[in-house]
Amino acid sequence: MKQPWQTAWPERISYGLSDAADNLVFQMMTTYLLFFYTDVYGLSASAAAILFVVARLADVVESLIIGIMIDHTHSRFGKSRPFFLWYALPYVIFAILTFVTPSFSPNGKLIWAYVTYLGLGFFYTAVNLPITSILPTMSQNEHELTLLGVIRQFFGSSVQIIVAVFTLPLVAAFGHGNQQLGFLLTIILFGVISLALIWNTFFQVRERFSQPERPHQPLSEVWGMLKKNQPWIVISIVILLYWLTTAIKNQTTIYYFKYLLHNEGLVPIVNGFTFAALIGVILIVHAARKIGKKRTMLAGIAIAALGQLLLAFGAESQQLPLIFSGTLINSVGNGLIIGLVSIMIADTIRFGMSMGIQAEGILASTDDFGVNVGLGLGGLITAGLFHLSGYTANHAQNVATQQMITLNYAWLPLVLYLIMFIMLLFYNEARMLAAIDAAN
């Protein structure tokens, strides 16, 4: 017999598919957009770096704006759920436009890139942030919330792997040697599927346990109370570091195989080993119940760092077995990390509620803030270092650029994993859960 706090499986699956929908586009941004801009679209590495900086500065503001919009939304559909209906179509349209290559002048193409990429960033936030903010309203049961978070990440990670593995083959198949056409037709395919899945989430998911409405607190008062939510601050930093790590590594993968191993066709193969992230995601339900979410994530970071170290040795020696093995182990750890993100944010939202903070949207904006800023800083670091080392698209690279590619692909992510591990040690999970239990 289904309990009041339980969700039915169609709703659970639909909630998980919302992240799959967003990742169809997001994974292309994370893994291939920098390459598209430099080697297909025709931007210089420095121009791409500046674009990523501007976009990420905009995203800092956008995450806050969308969070406030959710907090001030009062509709018959709820606070978070209507965003899936309102913003899915604009999101997909801007995703497609971002991969259009117009026959403009160099300045015109740069302007087009700014308009489309900035628009895509805004609408990505508008459809992705509600996935996190709606979670604590779907159930009040700890195990149910963990299960929903795991289902979400299982589908999200599955699509990340699909995009990472099949994008370049699809580009080749659709474009027949024309990468501009190939990327455009690929994003159209992903966009149409994404639109259907986001709208399906709107029709299937419900908000049940929203906090009773209070008069809106002034933003200054909300910020003052948020400073007392120490777990939220810590997990916010960890999320940013994770996406910074992911962006730097993913964006550099294709450069490493194209310019150091001279075999771009190996990219789908190495990305195929990221399927192991699903192993980490599946392990979360049991591990979190046995040792707690904090320790489970710490274990994930340690496993990811170990895999990254093995990959780094392989990248330096150009040994494919080490690279493949390191990618597989690293992916298991990443599955444990990313699978817990939305669940732990939901805990901080409920902790905020126990302190009288009615700001689910602002608290949930942590996830999108970390994604956007991490992605942007990763693009800036990667493109900036390439520019400084003398990178030239579609030419043999000098020694300095080859070293920068290896640094980004292998060693910088390893350092960031270590910083992430140390930061998470300050996450006070026991105090937070005790306060939530006392409030219920």
Disulfide bonds with the S-S distance in Angstrom:
none
